[in-house]
Amino acid sequence: MVVRVKIRVRTGNRIADVIALANSGYETETPQLLVPVRFAEVLGMWPPQGAMREEYQTAGGPLNVWIYPHACKVKVIEEDVQSEEVLSDLVISPIADEVLLSDKLIGELQIALEDVSRGLWRFRWEPVDRLRRSYPPQRW
């Protein structure tokens, strides 16, 4: 099991809700939201115009991505509460099939991964016994 949360992504005048995987192994210097090409289309960010092309080193080998620095705002949305909105880089991957939160974005969104094996998490400001359940994957 892993932890997936429901987020709202805003790019300019476009807003989309999506389930995102909290991937603490996706280590970055800045908050980054990695999205598949199909979700980038929903956000109006594909095909890339003005994005930086970069090569990421992954466990599966090198990956070419397109990066829009500070291009989106992200917040976690739950039925009873929402996080603050966080400014994030938008990273587009041609091989990803789900949306990923980087370690820095997880931190900025105040997500505490409590029991990843059971898909349990909470917001850092919540009591330690206020555990939330992971969402099922949303594949693109």
C-alpha positions as CSV (number, residue, x, y, z in Angstrom):
1,M,0.0,0.0,0.0
2,V,1.1,3.6,-0.5
3,V,-0.4,7.0,0.4
4,R,-2.4,8.8,-2.2
5,V,-4.2,12.1,-1.5
6,K,-6.7,14.1,-3.4
7,I,-5.3,17.4,-4.6
8,R,-6.5,20.5,-6.5
9,V,-4.1,21.9,-9.1
10,R,-4.4,25.4,-10.5
11,T,-2.5,26.6,-13.5
12,G,-3.7,30.1,-14.6
13,N,-7.4,29.9,-15.0
14,R,-7.6,26.1,-15.1
15,I,-8.4,24.0,-12.1
16,A,-8.4,20.2,-11.9
17,D,-8.8,17.7,-9.0
18,V,-6.7,14.5,-9.1
19,I,-5.5,11.7,-6.9
20,A,-1.7,12.0,-6.4
21,L,0.9,9.6,-5.0
22,A,3.0,11.0,-2.1
23,N,6.4,9.7,-3.2
24,S,9.0,10.5,-0.6
25,G,11.6,8.9,-2.8
26,Y,11.1,11.7,-5.4
27,E,13.7,14.0,-3.9
28,T,13.8,17.6,-5.2
29,E,15.2,21.0,-4.3
30,T,11.9,22.7,-4.8
31,P,8.2,21.5,-4.5
32,Q,7.4,19.6,-7.7
33,L,4.3,18.0,-9.1
34,L,5.1,15.4,-11.7
35,V,2.2,14.8,-14.1
36,P,1.6,12.4,-17.1
37,V,1.1,14.0,-20.5
38,R,-2.6,13.4,-20.5
39,F,-3.1,15.3,-17.2
40,A,-0.9,18.1,-18.5
41,E,-3.3,18.4,-21.5
42,V,-6.2,18.8,-19.0
43,L,-4.2,21.7,-17.4
44,G,-3.5,23.3,-20.8
45,M,0.3,22.7,-20.4
46,W,0.8,20.3,-23.3
47,P,2.4,20.5,-25.8
48,P,5.1,22.3,-23.9
49,Q,5.7,25.9,-24.7
50,G,8.5,27.6,-22.9
51,A,9.2,24.7,-20.6
52,M,12.7,23.6,-19.8
53,R,13.7,20.1,-21.0
54,E,15.7,18.2,-18.5
55,E,17.0,14.7,-17.9
56,Y,16.1,13.1,-14.5
57,Q,18.0,10.1,-13.2
58,T,15.5,7.5,-11.9
59,A,15.8,4.0,-10.6
60,G,14.7,2.8,-14.1
61,G,17.3,5.0,-15.9
62,P,17.3,8.5,-17.4
63,L,14.0,10.2,-18.0
64,N,13.5,13.3,-20.2
65,V,10.9,15.7,-18.7
66,W,9.6,19.2,-19.3
67,I,9.6,21.6,-16.3
68,Y,7.6,24.7,-15.8
69,P,9.1,26.4,-12.8
70,H,6.5,27.9,-10.3
71,A,3.7,27.1,-12.8
72,C,1.0,25.7,-10.6
73,K,-0.6,25.9,-7.2
74,V,-1.5,22.7,-5.3
75,K,-3.6,22.0,-2.2
76,V,-4.9,18.9,-0.6
77,I,-8.6,18.7,-0.5
78,E,-10.6,16.5,2.0
79,E,-14.3,16.6,2.8
80,D,-13.7,18.3,6.1
81,V,-10.6,20.4,5.5
82,Q,-8.1,21.7,2.9
83,S,-4.4,22.5,3.1
84,E,-3.0,25.9,2.2
85,E,-2.2,26.3,-1.5
86,V,1.5,25.7,-2.3
87,L,3.4,27.1,-5.3
88,S,5.0,24.3,-7.2
89,D,7.0,23.5,-10.3
90,L,5.0,21.4,-12.8
91,V,7.0,18.5,-14.3
92,I,5.6,16.6,-17.3
93,S,6.7,13.0,-17.8
94,P,6.0,11.1,-21.0
95,I,6.0,7.8,-19.2
96,A,4.3,8.5,-15.9
97,D,0.8,7.0,-15.5
98,E,-0.1,8.8,-12.3
99,V,0.5,12.2,-10.6
100,L,3.4,12.3,-8.1
101,L,4.1,14.7,-5.2
102,S,7.8,15.2,-4.5
103,D,9.3,15.1,-1.0
104,K,9.4,18.9,-0.9
105,L,5.8,19.3,-2.0
106,I,4.7,16.6,0.6
107,G,6.4,18.7,3.2
108,E,5.0,22.0,2.1
109,L,1.4,20.6,2.0
110,Q,1.9,19.5,5.7
111,I,1.3,15.8,4.9
112,A,2.5,13.4,7.6
113,L,3.0,9.9,6.3
114,E,2.0,7.8,9.3
115,D,1.8,4.2,8.1
116,V,2.6,3.9,4.4
117,S,2.1,0.1,4.5
118,R,-1.5,0.7,5.5
119,G,-2.1,3.9,3.5
120,L,-2.5,6.1,6.5
121,W,-1.7,9.8,6.7
122,R,-2.7,13.0,8.4
123,F,-2.0,16.7,8.2
124,R,0.9,17.7,10.6
125,W,-1.4,20.1,12.5
126,E,-3.9,17.3,13.3
127,P,-3.8,15.1,16.4
128,V,-1.7,12.0,15.9
129,D,-4.8,9.8,16.3
130,R,-6.5,11.6,13.4
131,L,-5.5,9.2,10.6
132,R,-6.8,9.5,7.1
133,R,-7.0,6.7,4.5
134,S,-5.3,6.7,1.1
135,Y,-7.3,7.0,-2.1
136,P,-7.2,4.4,-4.8
137,P,-4.9,5.1,-7.8
138,Q,-6.0,7.3,-10.6
139,R,-4.2,6.1,-13.8
140,W,-3.6,8.3,-16.8
